[in-house]
Amino acid sequence: MKRYCLALDLKDDPELIKAYDDYHKAVWPEILQSLRESGIKDMEIYRVRNRMFMIIDADDDFSFEKKAKVDAKYPENEKWEVLMWKYQQALPFAKPGEKWMLMEKVFQL
């Protein structure tokens, strides 16, 4: 099992943040199916104000390239990503076009 931790910001607007949270209470079934097919076993997103932290637990053969190929099979993925970008914003130090950024583990007990 592999674990990935990623970070991203939301636009700092309480109404947009609430809408984003609401969408994640009822994620589209095709999005969930695509996540599972790509090898993701568990995914959690946490938020403090507008900063988000995602934890992905995935099969040993999972890769983001494999996930992109699976995502391409579902037209809803592109619609979801476009919709989510209405609420999301890149981290201040992200490269152009970069969204969720992989975090580096610095400690483990």
C-alpha positions in Angstrom: 0.0 0.0 0.0 1.3 3.5 -0.9 0.3 6.7 0.7 0.3 10.1 -0.9 -0.3 13.5 0.8 -1.2 16.5 -1.3 -2.1 20.1 -0.6 -4.2 22.8 -2.4 -6.0 26.0 -1.5 -9.6 27.0 -2.0 -10.5 30.6 -2.9 -10.8 32.4 0.4 -14.6 33.0 0.2 -16.9 31.5 2.7 -19.7 30.9 0.2 -17.4 29.2 -2.3 -15.9 27.1 0.5 -19.4 26.0 1.7 -20.3 25.1 -1.9 -17.1 23.1 -2.3 -17.8 21.2 1.0 -21.3 20.5 -0.2 -20.1 19.0 -3.5 -17.8 16.7 -1.5 -20.8 15.4 0.6 -22.2 14.0 -2.7 -19.3 13.3 -5.0 -20.6 12.1 -8.4 -20.6 8.3 -8.7 -18.4 8.3 -11.9 -15.7 10.2 -10.0 -15.8 7.6 -7.2 -15.7 4.8 -9.7 -12.7 6.3 -11.5 -10.8 6.7 -8.2 -11.4 3.1 -7.3 -10.4 1.8 -10.8 -7.2 3.7 -10.6 -6.2 1.7 -7.5 -7.1 4.2 -4.8 -8.4 2.3 -1.7 -9.0 5.3 0.5 -9.0 9.1 0.1 -9.6 11.8 2.7 -9.6 15.5 2.3 -9.2 17.8 5.4 -9.5 21.6 5.4 -8.5 24.4 7.7 -10.0 27.7 6.4 -9.1 27.6 2.7 -6.0 25.2 2.9 -6.8 21.6 2.0 -4.8 18.4 2.7 -5.6 15.2 0.8 -4.5 11.7 1.9 -4.5 8.9 -0.7 -4.0 5.3 0.2 -3.5 3.2 -3.0 -2.4 -0.1 -4.3 1.3 -0.7 -4.8 0.9 -0.4 -8.6 -0.9 3.0 -8.4 0.6 5.9 -10.2 -0.7 9.3 -11.2 -0.1 8.4 -14.8 -2.4 5.4 -14.4 -5.0 7.5 -12.7 -4.9 10.0 -15.6 -5.5 7.2 -18.1 -8.5 5.9 -16.0 -9.8 9.4 -15.6 -9.8 9.9 -19.4 -12.3 7.0 -19.7 -14.9 9.1 -17.8 -16.0 12.4 -19.4 -17.4 13.4 -16.0 -13.9 13.7 -14.7 -13.1 16.7 -16.9 -16.5 18.3 -16.0 -15.7 17.7 -12.3 -12.2 19.2 -12.6 -13.5 22.3 -14.4 -16.3 22.7 -11.8 -13.8 22.3 -8.8 -11.4 24.8 -10.3 -14.2 27.4 -9.7 -13.5 26.9 -6.0 -9.8 25.9 -5.9 -6.7 28.0 -6.4 -3.1 26.9 -6.7 -0.7 27.2 -3.8 1.2 30.5 -3.9 4.4 28.7 -5.0 2.8 26.3 -7.5 3.9 26.3 -11.2 1.4 27.5 -13.8 -1.3 24.8 -14.2 -0.3 22.9 -11.1 -3.2 22.0 -8.7 -2.8 19.5 -6.0 0.8 19.4 -4.9 2.5 16.3 -3.5 3.8 16.9 0.0 7.0 15.6 1.5 6.9 13.5 4.6 9.1 15.0 7.3 8.2 12.9 10.3 6.7 9.6 11.3 6.2 8.2 14.8 
